[in-house]
Amino acid sequence: MQMILKYSLLIFILIFPLISISANIKPISLDNFDLIVTSTSAQQEKHHEYLLKSAFLERFTRFVQWPVPFSEINKKEPFIIGVIGPNPFGDILQAVFSRHPIKEHPVSIRLLNRIEDIQGCHMLFIGKTDDHTLSRIIEFSKKFPVLTVSDNTGYALKGVHINMYIEEEQIRFEINNRSASESGLKISYLLLKVARIVDTGKGNT
């Protein structure tokens, strides 16, 4: 018998920044994200994990203020999510955001090959890369109001704004608010209070 688990990820972010990715959770319906996943293998469980993480990406944007409010931008202009480095989402981001806007704007997914292509993005997901390349990506990103997100150990300490991680089979996230502020982004206290806060070079706070 199929189990349909319906999450309100807004409530999870505000109150419980945890979402189970246990192997015995099989199909899942994500609030308005009407995709069904059966987690019966390692590959399908990974797909399930990144489907959840794609929903987190959208929810994060609800608690971040860009220098130019999106309400002042033509609704036809896309919200641009760039992915640089290895892309763990596969085609999930395209599948999800082809139907679901962000801040009432259509979403454009860009797979980036050059650091210079970061310019123009509103959000940047950084795949696992070597320290030198990561440093270059972070330094270049600071020039623009682009929210950087990853899911690799230690990346928030190195300057990524929001880093998702798995702890006790739950998706949690940490925030480097100093780094986000340096990029001209303001993260709401509602998101900060349910995150682990880290500061570049200083460890957890």
mmCIF file of the C-alpha atoms, coordinates in Angstrom:
data_MODEL
# 
_entry.id   MODEL 
# 
loop_
_atom_site.group_PDB 
_atom_site.id 
_atom_site.type_symbol 
_atom_site.label_atom_id 
_atom_site.label_alt_id 
_atom_site.label_comp_id 
_atom_site.label_asym_id 
_atom_site.label_entity_id 
_atom_site.label_seq_id 
_atom_site.pdbx_PDB_ins_code 
_atom_site.Cartn_x 
_atom_site.Cartn_y 
_atom_site.Cartn_z 
_atom_site.occupancy 
_atom_site.B_iso_or_equiv 
_atom_site.pdbx_formal_charge 
_atom_site.auth_seq_id 
_atom_site.auth_comp_id 
_atom_site.auth_asym_id 
_atom_site.auth_atom_id 
_atom_site.pdbx_PDB_model_num 
ATOM 1   C CA . MET A 1 1   ? 0.000  0.000  0.000   1.00 0.00 ? 1   MET A CA 1 
ATOM 2   C CA . GLN A 1 2   ? 1.339  3.386  -0.988  1.00 0.00 ? 2   GLN A CA 1 
ATOM 3   C CA . MET A 1 3   ? 1.910  6.009  1.683   1.00 0.00 ? 3   MET A CA 1 
ATOM 4   C CA . ILE A 1 4   ? 1.521  9.638  0.638   1.00 0.00 ? 4   ILE A CA 1 
ATOM 5   C CA . LEU A 1 5   ? 3.383  11.998 2.963   1.00 0.00 ? 5   LEU A CA 1 
ATOM 6   C CA . LYS A 1 6   ? 2.306  15.601 2.497   1.00 0.00 ? 6   LYS A CA 1 
ATOM 7   C CA . TYR A 1 7   ? 4.796  18.120 3.871   1.00 0.00 ? 7   TYR A CA 1 
ATOM 8   C CA . SER A 1 8   ? 4.315  21.818 4.442   1.00 0.00 ? 8   SER A CA 1 
ATOM 9   C CA . LEU A 1 9   ? 7.975  22.751 4.099   1.00 0.00 ? 9   LEU A CA 1 
ATOM 10  C CA . LEU A 1 10  ? 7.257  26.317 5.175   1.00 0.00 ? 10  LEU A CA 1 
ATOM 11  C CA . ILE A 1 11  ? 6.195  24.993 8.572   1.00 0.00 ? 11  ILE A CA 1 
ATOM 12  C CA . PHE A 1 12  ? 9.227  22.688 8.675   1.00 0.00 ? 12  PHE A CA 1 
ATOM 13  C CA . ILE A 1 13  ? 11.593 25.573 8.004   1.00 0.00 ? 13  ILE A CA 1 
ATOM 14  C CA . LEU A 1 14  ? 9.967  27.807 10.600  1.00 0.00 ? 14  LEU A CA 1 
ATOM 15  C CA . ILE A 1 15  ? 9.612  25.204 13.327  1.00 0.00 ? 15  ILE A CA 1 
ATOM 16  C CA . PHE A 1 16  ? 11.360 21.947 12.479  1.00 0.00 ? 16  PHE A CA 1 
ATOM 17  C CA . PRO A 1 17  ? 14.242 22.325 9.991   1.00 0.00 ? 17  PRO A CA 1 
ATOM 18  C CA . LEU A 1 18  ? 14.236 18.560 9.600   1.00 0.00 ? 18  LEU A CA 1 
ATOM 19  C CA . ILE A 1 19  ? 12.845 16.303 6.901   1.00 0.00 ? 19  ILE A CA 1 
ATOM 20  C CA . SER A 1 20  ? 13.289 12.570 7.084   1.00 0.00 ? 20  SER A CA 1 
ATOM 21  C CA . ILE A 1 21  ? 15.000 10.826 4.209   1.00 0.00 ? 21  ILE A CA 1 
ATOM 22  C CA . SER A 1 22  ? 14.712 7.408  5.808   1.00 0.00 ? 22  SER A CA 1 
ATOM 23  C CA . ALA A 1 23  ? 14.731 4.525  3.333   1.00 0.00 ? 23  ALA A CA 1 
ATOM 24  C CA . ASN A 1 24  ? 11.378 3.279  4.646   1.00 0.00 ? 24  ASN A CA 1 
ATOM 25  C CA . ILE A 1 25  ? 9.691  6.479  3.523   1.00 0.00 ? 25  ILE A CA 1 
ATOM 26  C CA . LYS A 1 26  ? 8.532  5.535  0.065   1.00 0.00 ? 26  LYS A CA 1 
ATOM 27  C CA . PRO A 1 27  ? 6.275  7.821  -2.055  1.00 0.00 ? 27  PRO A CA 1 
ATOM 28  C CA . ILE A 1 28  ? 6.239  11.523 -1.218  1.00 0.00 ? 28  ILE A CA 1 
ATOM 29  C CA . SER A 1 29  ? 4.169  14.524 -2.233  1.00 0.00 ? 29  SER A CA 1 
ATOM 30  C CA . LEU A 1 30  ? 5.844  17.823 -1.425  1.00 0.00 ? 30  LEU A CA 1 
ATOM 31  C CA . ASP A 1 31  ? 3.187  20.393 -0.609  1.00 0.00 ? 31  ASP A CA 1 
ATOM 32  C CA . ASN A 1 32  ? 2.544  21.917 -4.050  1.00 0.00 ? 32  ASN A CA 1 
ATOM 33  C CA . PHE A 1 33  ? 5.480  19.973 -5.482  1.00 0.00 ? 33  PHE A CA 1 
ATOM 34  C CA . ASP A 1 34  ? 3.317  17.223 -6.937  1.00 0.00 ? 34  ASP A CA 1 
ATOM 35  C CA . LEU A 1 35  ? 6.046  14.704 -7.753  1.00 0.00 ? 35  LEU A CA 1 
ATOM 36  C CA . ILE A 1 36  ? 5.849  11.147 -6.469  1.00 0.00 ? 36  ILE A CA 1 
ATOM 37  C CA . VAL A 1 37  ? 8.989  9.196  -5.619  1.00 0.00 ? 37  VAL A CA 1 
ATOM 38  C CA . THR A 1 38  ? 9.247  5.587  -4.522  1.00 0.00 ? 38  THR A CA 1 
ATOM 39  C CA . SER A 1 39  ? 12.349 5.133  -2.416  1.00 0.00 ? 39  SER A CA 1 
ATOM 40  C CA . THR A 1 40  ? 13.181 1.452  -2.866  1.00 0.00 ? 40  THR A CA 1 
ATOM 41  C CA . SER A 1 41  ? 16.858 1.628  -3.767  1.00 0.00 ? 41  SER A CA 1 
ATOM 42  C CA . ALA A 1 42  ? 19.922 3.720  -3.059  1.00 0.00 ? 42  ALA A CA 1 
ATOM 43  C CA . GLN A 1 43  ? 19.490 5.535  -6.369  1.00 0.00 ? 43  GLN A CA 1 
ATOM 44  C CA . GLN A 1 44  ? 15.816 6.256  -5.726  1.00 0.00 ? 44  GLN A CA 1 
ATOM 45  C CA . GLU A 1 45  ? 16.576 7.345  -2.171  1.00 0.00 ? 45  GLU A CA 1 
ATOM 46  C CA . LYS A 1 46  ? 19.132 9.821  -3.541  1.00 0.00 ? 46  LYS A CA 1 
ATOM 47  C CA . HIS A 1 47  ? 16.509 11.071 -6.000  1.00 0.00 ? 47  HIS A CA 1 
ATOM 48  C CA . HIS A 1 48  ? 14.116 11.480 -3.080  1.00 0.00 ? 48  HIS A CA 1 
ATOM 49  C CA . GLU A 1 49  ? 16.749 13.439 -1.122  1.00 0.00 ? 49  GLU A CA 1 
ATOM 50  C CA . TYR A 1 50  ? 17.394 15.885 -3.958  1.00 0.00 ? 50  TYR A CA 1 
ATOM 51  C CA . LEU A 1 51  ? 13.720 16.316 -4.654  1.00 0.00 ? 51  LEU A CA 1 
ATOM 52  C CA . LEU A 1 52  ? 13.379 17.460 -1.052  1.00 0.00 ? 52  LEU A CA 1 
ATOM 53  C CA . LYS A 1 53  ? 16.427 19.697 -1.384  1.00 0.00 ? 53  LYS A CA 1 
ATOM 54  C CA . SER A 1 54  ? 14.955 21.324 -4.489  1.00 0.00 ? 54  SER A CA 1 
ATOM 55  C CA . ALA A 1 55  ? 11.927 22.270 -2.394  1.00 0.00 ? 55  ALA A CA 1 
ATOM 56  C CA . PHE A 1 56  ? 14.237 23.699 0.264   1.00 0.00 ? 56  PHE A CA 1 
ATOM 57  C CA . LEU A 1 57  ? 15.852 25.924 -2.376  1.00 0.00 ? 57  LEU A CA 1 
ATOM 58  C CA . GLU A 1 58  ? 12.500 27.558 -3.088  1.00 0.00 ? 58  GLU A CA 1 
ATOM 59  C CA . ARG A 1 59  ? 11.640 27.875 0.606   1.00 0.00 ? 59  ARG A CA 1 
ATOM 60  C CA . PHE A 1 60  ? 14.961 29.545 1.365   1.00 0.00 ? 60  PHE A CA 1 
ATOM 61  C CA . THR A 1 61  ? 14.109 32.342 -1.080  1.00 0.00 ? 61  THR A CA 1 
ATOM 62  C CA . ARG A 1 62  ? 11.024 33.223 0.960   1.00 0.00 ? 62  ARG A CA 1 
ATOM 63  C CA . PHE A 1 63  ? 13.269 34.343 3.810   1.00 0.00 ? 63  PHE A CA 1 
ATOM 64  C CA . VAL A 1 64  ? 15.958 36.179 1.844   1.00 0.00 ? 64  VAL A CA 1 
ATOM 65  C CA . GLN A 1 65  ? 15.783 39.807 0.745   1.00 0.00 ? 65  GLN A CA 1 
ATOM 66  C CA . TRP A 1 66  ? 17.692 40.824 -2.383  1.00 0.00 ? 66  TRP A CA 1 
ATOM 67  C CA . PRO A 1 67  ? 18.831 44.461 -2.831  1.00 0.00 ? 67  PRO A CA 1 
ATOM 68  C CA . VAL A 1 68  ? 16.205 44.989 -5.550  1.00 0.00 ? 68  VAL A CA 1 
ATOM 69  C CA . PRO A 1 69  ? 12.855 43.509 -4.439  1.00 0.00 ? 69  PRO A CA 1 
ATOM 70  C CA . PHE A 1 70  ? 11.426 41.043 -6.942  1.00 0.00 ? 70  PHE A CA 1 
ATOM 71  C CA . SER A 1 71  ? 8.102  42.883 -6.714  1.00 0.00 ? 71  SER A CA 1 
ATOM 72  C CA . GLU A 1 72  ? 9.825  45.730 -8.582  1.00 0.00 ? 72  GLU A CA 1 
ATOM 73  C CA . ILE A 1 73  ? 11.053 43.474 -11.381 1.00 0.00 ? 73  ILE A CA 1 
ATOM 74  C CA . ASN A 1 74  ? 8.948  42.622 -14.445 1.00 0.00 ? 74  ASN A CA 1 
ATOM 75  C CA . LYS A 1 75  ? 7.099  39.373 -13.679 1.00 0.00 ? 75  LYS A CA 1 
ATOM 76  C CA . LYS A 1 76  ? 8.266  37.963 -17.011 1.00 0.00 ? 76  LYS A CA 1 
ATOM 77  C CA . GLU A 1 77  ? 11.902 38.189 -15.950 1.00 0.00 ? 77  GLU A CA 1 
ATOM 78  C CA . PRO A 1 78  ? 13.080 34.806 -14.658 1.00 0.00 ? 78  PRO A CA 1 
ATOM 79  C CA . PHE A 1 79  ? 14.506 33.932 -11.280 1.00 0.00 ? 79  PHE A CA 1 
ATOM 80  C CA . ILE A 1 80  ? 17.802 32.363 -12.315 1.00 0.00 ? 80  ILE A CA 1 
ATOM 81  C CA . ILE A 1 81  ? 19.280 29.382 -10.476 1.00 0.00 ? 81  ILE A CA 1 
ATOM 82  C CA . GLY A 1 82  ? 22.805 28.543 -11.548 1.00 0.00 ? 82  GLY A CA 1 
ATOM 83  C CA . VAL A 1 83  ? 24.487 25.218 -10.864 1.00 0.00 ? 83  VAL A CA 1 
ATOM 84  C CA . ILE A 1 84  ? 28.265 25.110 -10.970 1.00 0.00 ? 84  ILE A CA 1 
ATOM 85  C CA . GLY A 1 85  ? 30.380 22.015 -10.506 1.00 0.00 ? 85  GLY A CA 1 
ATOM 86  C CA . PRO A 1 86  ? 28.949 18.477 -10.419 1.00 0.00 ? 86  PRO A CA 1 
ATOM 87  C CA . ASN A 1 87  ? 25.148 18.611 -10.510 1.00 0.00 ? 87  ASN A CA 1 
ATOM 88  C CA . PRO A 1 88  ? 23.691 16.169 -7.944  1.00 0.00 ? 88  PRO A CA 1 
ATOM 89  C CA . PHE A 1 89  ? 20.121 17.118 -8.908  1.00 0.00 ? 89  PHE A CA 1 
ATOM 90  C CA . GLY A 1 90  ? 20.266 15.620 -12.379 1.00 0.00 ? 90  GLY A CA 1 
ATOM 91  C CA . ASP A 1 91  ? 17.115 16.849 -14.134 1.00 0.00 ? 91  ASP A CA 1 
ATOM 92  C CA . ILE A 1 92  ? 15.155 17.388 -10.894 1.00 0.00 ? 92  ILE A CA 1 
ATOM 93  C CA . LEU A 1 93  ? 15.513 21.184 -10.841 1.00 0.00 ? 93  LEU A CA 1 
ATOM 94  C CA . GLN A 1 94  ? 14.222 21.485 -14.410 1.00 0.00 ? 94  GLN A CA 1 
ATOM 95  C CA . ALA A 1 95  ? 11.327 19.138 -13.656 1.00 0.00 ? 95  ALA A CA 1 
ATOM 96  C CA . VAL A 1 96  ? 10.301 20.918 -10.457 1.00 0.00 ? 96  VAL A CA 1 
ATOM 97  C CA . PHE A 1 97  ? 10.767 24.536 -11.463 1.00 0.00 ? 97  PHE A CA 1 
ATOM 98  C CA . SER A 1 98  ? 9.297  24.220 -14.939 1.00 0.00 ? 98  SER A CA 1 
ATOM 99  C CA . ARG A 1 99  ? 5.969  24.210 -13.080 1.00 0.00 ? 99  ARG A CA 1 
ATOM 100 C CA . HIS A 1 100 ? 6.681  26.156 -9.909  1.00 0.00 ? 100 HIS A CA 1 
ATOM 101 C CA . PRO A 1 101 ? 7.711  29.831 -9.864  1.00 0.00 ? 101 PRO A CA 1 
ATOM 102 C CA . ILE A 1 102 ? 9.909  31.533 -7.293  1.00 0.00 ? 102 ILE A CA 1 
ATOM 103 C CA . LYS A 1 103 ? 8.730  34.884 -5.938  1.00 0.00 ? 103 LYS A CA 1 
ATOM 104 C CA . GLU A 1 104 ? 6.054  34.877 -8.666  1.00 0.00 ? 104 GLU A CA 1 
ATOM 105 C CA . HIS A 1 105 ? 8.705  34.708 -11.381 1.00 0.00 ? 105 HIS A CA 1 
ATOM 106 C CA . PRO A 1 106 ? 9.343  31.857 -13.806 1.00 0.00 ? 106 PRO A CA 1 
ATOM 107 C CA . VAL A 1 107 ? 12.522 29.958 -13.018 1.00 0.00 ? 107 VAL A CA 1 
ATOM 108 C CA . SER A 1 108 ? 15.456 29.445 -15.354 1.00 0.00 ? 108 SER A CA 1 
ATOM 109 C CA . ILE A 1 109 ? 18.000 26.718 -14.518 1.00 0.00 ? 109 ILE A CA 1 
ATOM 110 C CA . ARG A 1 110 ? 21.496 27.327 -15.861 1.00 0.00 ? 110 ARG A CA 1 
ATOM 111 C CA . LEU A 1 111 ? 24.287 24.756 -15.755 1.00 0.00 ? 111 LEU A CA 1 
ATOM 112 C CA . LEU A 1 112 ? 27.434 26.874 -15.605 1.00 0.00 ? 112 LEU A CA 1 
ATOM 113 C CA . ASN A 1 113 ? 30.804 25.938 -17.050 1.00 0.00 ? 113 ASN A CA 1 
ATOM 114 C CA . ARG A 1 114 ? 32.657 29.164 -16.236 1.00 0.00 ? 114 ARG A CA 1 
ATOM 115 C CA . ILE A 1 115 ? 32.870 31.138 -13.011 1.00 0.00 ? 115 ILE A CA 1 
ATOM 116 C CA . GLU A 1 116 ? 32.159 34.307 -15.002 1.00 0.00 ? 116 GLU A CA 1 
ATOM 117 C CA . ASP A 1 117 ? 28.706 32.920 -15.847 1.00 0.00 ? 117 ASP A CA 1 
ATOM 118 C CA . ILE A 1 118 ? 27.646 33.372 -12.204 1.00 0.00 ? 118 ILE A CA 1 
ATOM 119 C CA . GLN A 1 119 ? 26.881 37.026 -12.961 1.00 0.00 ? 119 GLN A CA 1 
ATOM 120 C CA . GLY A 1 120 ? 23.150 37.407 -13.490 1.00 0.00 ? 120 GLY A CA 1 
ATOM 121 C CA . CYS A 1 121 ? 22.144 34.478 -11.273 1.00 0.00 ? 121 CYS A CA 1 
ATOM 122 C CA . HIS A 1 122 ? 19.959 35.034 -8.220  1.00 0.00 ? 122 HIS A CA 1 
ATOM 123 C CA . MET A 1 123 ? 20.852 31.719 -6.604  1.00 0.00 ? 123 MET A CA 1 
ATOM 124 C CA . LEU A 1 124 ? 23.895 29.518 -7.142  1.00 0.00 ? 124 LEU A CA 1 
ATOM 125 C CA . PHE A 1 125 ? 24.111 25.869 -6.140  1.00 0.00 ? 125 PHE A CA 1 
ATOM 126 C CA . ILE A 1 126 ? 27.746 24.836 -5.769  1.00 0.00 ? 126 ILE A CA 1 
ATOM 127 C CA . GLY A 1 127 ? 28.546 21.183 -6.350  1.00 0.00 ? 127 GLY A CA 1 
ATOM 128 C CA . LYS A 1 128 ? 31.464 19.443 -4.676  1.00 0.00 ? 128 LYS A CA 1 
ATOM 129 C CA . THR A 1 129 ? 34.728 20.880 -5.978  1.00 0.00 ? 129 THR A CA 1 
ATOM 130 C CA . ASP A 1 130 ? 38.321 21.361 -4.926  1.00 0.00 ? 130 ASP A CA 1 
ATOM 131 C CA . ASP A 1 131 ? 39.212 24.070 -2.397  1.00 0.00 ? 131 ASP A CA 1 
ATOM 132 C CA . HIS A 1 132 ? 40.931 26.329 -4.913  1.00 0.00 ? 132 HIS A CA 1 
ATOM 133 C CA . THR A 1 133 ? 37.970 26.335 -7.294  1.00 0.00 ? 133 THR A CA 1 
ATOM 134 C CA . LEU A 1 134 ? 35.534 26.828 -4.411  1.00 0.00 ? 134 LEU A CA 1 
ATOM 135 C CA . SER A 1 135 ? 37.517 29.828 -3.200  1.00 0.00 ? 135 SER A CA 1 
ATOM 136 C CA . ARG A 1 136 ? 37.414 31.367 -6.685  1.00 0.00 ? 136 ARG A CA 1 
ATOM 137 C CA . ILE A 1 137 ? 33.667 30.767 -6.958  1.00 0.00 ? 137 ILE A CA 1 
ATOM 138 C CA . ILE A 1 138 ? 32.990 32.365 -3.566  1.00 0.00 ? 138 ILE A CA 1 
ATOM 139 C CA . GLU A 1 139 ? 35.234 35.364 -4.224  1.00 0.00 ? 139 GLU A CA 1 
ATOM 140 C CA . PHE A 1 140 ? 33.611 36.010 -7.601  1.00 0.00 ? 140 PHE A CA 1 
ATOM 141 C CA . SER A 1 141 ? 30.096 35.548 -6.198  1.00 0.00 ? 141 SER A CA 1 
ATOM 142 C CA . LYS A 1 142 ? 30.696 38.239 -3.566  1.00 0.00 ? 142 LYS A CA 1 
ATOM 143 C CA . LYS A 1 143 ? 30.565 40.841 -6.327  1.00 0.00 ? 143 LYS A CA 1 
ATOM 144 C CA . PHE A 1 144 ? 26.875 40.119 -6.917  1.00 0.00 ? 144 PHE A CA 1 
ATOM 145 C CA . PRO A 1 145 ? 23.711 39.597 -4.848  1.00 0.00 ? 145 PRO A CA 1 
ATOM 146 C CA . VAL A 1 146 ? 23.583 35.871 -5.554  1.00 0.00 ? 146 VAL A CA 1 
ATOM 147 C CA . LEU A 1 147 ? 22.514 33.472 -2.795  1.00 0.00 ? 147 LEU A CA 1 
ATOM 148 C CA . THR A 1 148 ? 25.019 30.620 -2.672  1.00 0.00 ? 148 THR A CA 1 
ATOM 149 C CA . VAL A 1 149 ? 23.811 27.194 -1.535  1.00 0.00 ? 149 VAL A CA 1 
ATOM 150 C CA . SER A 1 150 ? 25.517 23.826 -1.257  1.00 0.00 ? 150 SER A CA 1 
ATOM 151 C CA . ASP A 1 151 ? 25.328 20.504 0.552   1.00 0.00 ? 151 ASP A CA 1 
ATOM 152 C CA . ASN A 1 152 ? 28.969 19.714 1.174   1.00 0.00 ? 152 ASN A CA 1 
ATOM 153 C CA . THR A 1 153 ? 30.722 19.425 4.539   1.00 0.00 ? 153 THR A CA 1 
ATOM 154 C CA . GLY A 1 154 ? 32.467 22.607 5.632   1.00 0.00 ? 154 GLY A CA 1 
ATOM 155 C CA . TYR A 1 155 ? 31.236 24.801 2.775   1.00 0.00 ? 155 TYR A CA 1 
ATOM 156 C CA . ALA A 1 156 ? 29.415 27.304 5.005   1.00 0.00 ? 156 ALA A CA 1 
ATOM 157 C CA . LEU A 1 157 ? 32.626 27.843 6.971   1.00 0.00 ? 157 LEU A CA 1 
ATOM 158 C CA . LYS A 1 158 ? 34.354 28.551 3.667   1.00 0.00 ? 158 LYS A CA 1 
ATOM 159 C CA . GLY A 1 159 ? 31.841 31.253 2.750   1.00 0.00 ? 159 GLY A CA 1 
ATOM 160 C CA . VAL A 1 160 ? 28.806 29.575 1.175   1.00 0.00 ? 160 VAL A CA 1 
ATOM 161 C CA . HIS A 1 161 ? 25.673 31.289 2.487   1.00 0.00 ? 161 HIS A CA 1 
ATOM 162 C CA . ILE A 1 162 ? 23.454 28.250 3.148   1.00 0.00 ? 162 ILE A CA 1 
ATOM 163 C CA . ASN A 1 163 ? 24.735 24.700 3.405   1.00 0.00 ? 163 ASN A CA 1 
ATOM 164 C CA . MET A 1 164 ? 22.434 21.694 3.743   1.00 0.00 ? 164 MET A CA 1 
ATOM 165 C CA . TYR A 1 165 ? 23.657 18.604 5.541   1.00 0.00 ? 165 TYR A CA 1 
ATOM 166 C CA . ILE A 1 166 ? 22.351 15.256 6.748   1.00 0.00 ? 166 ILE A CA 1 
ATOM 167 C CA . GLU A 1 167 ? 22.260 14.458 10.445  1.00 0.00 ? 167 GLU A CA 1 
ATOM 168 C CA . GLU A 1 168 ? 20.424 11.474 11.909  1.00 0.00 ? 168 GLU A CA 1 
ATOM 169 C CA . GLU A 1 169 ? 18.670 10.912 8.559   1.00 0.00 ? 169 GLU A CA 1 
ATOM 170 C CA . GLN A 1 170 ? 17.373 14.467 8.563   1.00 0.00 ? 170 GLN A CA 1 
ATOM 171 C CA . ILE A 1 171 ? 18.081 17.358 6.216   1.00 0.00 ? 171 ILE A CA 1 
ATOM 172 C CA . ARG A 1 172 ? 19.321 20.297 8.252   1.00 0.00 ? 172 ARG A CA 1 
ATOM 173 C CA . PHE A 1 173 ? 20.999 23.520 7.191   1.00 0.00 ? 173 PHE A CA 1 
ATOM 174 C CA . GLU A 1 174 ? 23.609 25.966 8.397   1.00 0.00 ? 174 GLU A CA 1 
ATOM 175 C CA . ILE A 1 175 ? 23.946 29.630 7.482   1.00 0.00 ? 175 ILE A CA 1 
ATOM 176 C CA . ASN A 1 176 ? 26.935 31.919 7.148   1.00 0.00 ? 176 ASN A CA 1 
ATOM 177 C CA . ASN A 1 177 ? 25.072 35.186 7.670   1.00 0.00 ? 177 ASN A CA 1 
ATOM 178 C CA . ARG A 1 178 ? 28.215 37.328 7.573   1.00 0.00 ? 178 ARG A CA 1 
ATOM 179 C CA . SER A 1 179 ? 29.028 36.029 4.100   1.00 0.00 ? 179 SER A CA 1 
ATOM 180 C CA . ALA A 1 180 ? 25.443 36.588 2.903   1.00 0.00 ? 180 ALA A CA 1 
ATOM 181 C CA . SER A 1 181 ? 25.511 40.170 4.193   1.00 0.00 ? 181 SER A CA 1 
ATOM 182 C CA . GLU A 1 182 ? 28.755 40.819 2.318   1.00 0.00 ? 182 GLU A CA 1 
ATOM 183 C CA . SER A 1 183 ? 26.883 39.909 -0.876  1.00 0.00 ? 183 SER A CA 1 
ATOM 184 C CA . GLY A 1 184 ? 24.130 42.413 -0.108  1.00 0.00 ? 184 GLY A CA 1 
ATOM 185 C CA . LEU A 1 185 ? 21.586 39.787 0.990   1.00 0.00 ? 185 LEU A CA 1 
ATOM 186 C CA . LYS A 1 186 ? 19.448 39.999 4.125   1.00 0.00 ? 186 LYS A CA 1 
ATOM 187 C CA . ILE A 1 187 ? 18.347 36.706 5.652   1.00 0.00 ? 187 ILE A CA 1 
ATOM 188 C CA . SER A 1 188 ? 15.258 36.811 7.876   1.00 0.00 ? 188 SER A CA 1 
ATOM 189 C CA . TYR A 1 189 ? 15.648 35.998 11.559  1.00 0.00 ? 189 TYR A CA 1 
ATOM 190 C CA . LEU A 1 190 ? 12.875 33.422 11.045  1.00 0.00 ? 190 LEU A CA 1 
ATOM 191 C CA . LEU A 1 191 ? 15.274 31.350 8.971   1.00 0.00 ? 191 LEU A CA 1 
ATOM 192 C CA . LEU A 1 192 ? 18.310 32.159 11.091  1.00 0.00 ? 192 LEU A CA 1 
ATOM 193 C CA . LYS A 1 193 ? 16.688 30.968 14.299  1.00 0.00 ? 193 LYS A CA 1 
ATOM 194 C CA . VAL A 1 194 ? 16.139 27.449 12.959  1.00 0.00 ? 194 VAL A CA 1 
ATOM 195 C CA . ALA A 1 195 ? 19.596 27.124 11.372  1.00 0.00 ? 195 ALA A CA 1 
ATOM 196 C CA . ARG A 1 196 ? 23.026 26.357 12.744  1.00 0.00 ? 196 ARG A CA 1 
ATOM 197 C CA . ILE A 1 197 ? 24.938 29.622 12.416  1.00 0.00 ? 197 ILE A CA 1 
ATOM 198 C CA . VAL A 1 198 ? 28.551 29.540 11.304  1.00 0.00 ? 198 VAL A CA 1 
ATOM 199 C CA . ASP A 1 199 ? 31.011 32.328 10.662  1.00 0.00 ? 199 ASP A CA 1 
ATOM 200 C CA . THR A 1 200 ? 33.829 32.216 8.135   1.00 0.00 ? 200 THR A CA 1 
ATOM 201 C CA . GLY A 1 201 ? 37.009 31.117 9.874   1.00 0.00 ? 201 GLY A CA 1 
ATOM 202 C CA . LYS A 1 202 ? 35.446 30.995 13.340  1.00 0.00 ? 202 LYS A CA 1 
ATOM 203 C CA . GLY A 1 203 ? 33.465 27.755 13.393  1.00 0.00 ? 203 GLY A CA 1 
ATOM 204 C CA . ASN A 1 204 ? 30.004 27.249 14.852  1.00 0.00 ? 204 ASN A CA 1 
ATOM 205 C CA . THR A 1 205 ? 28.263 29.926 16.902  1.00 0.00 ? 205 THR A CA 1 
# 
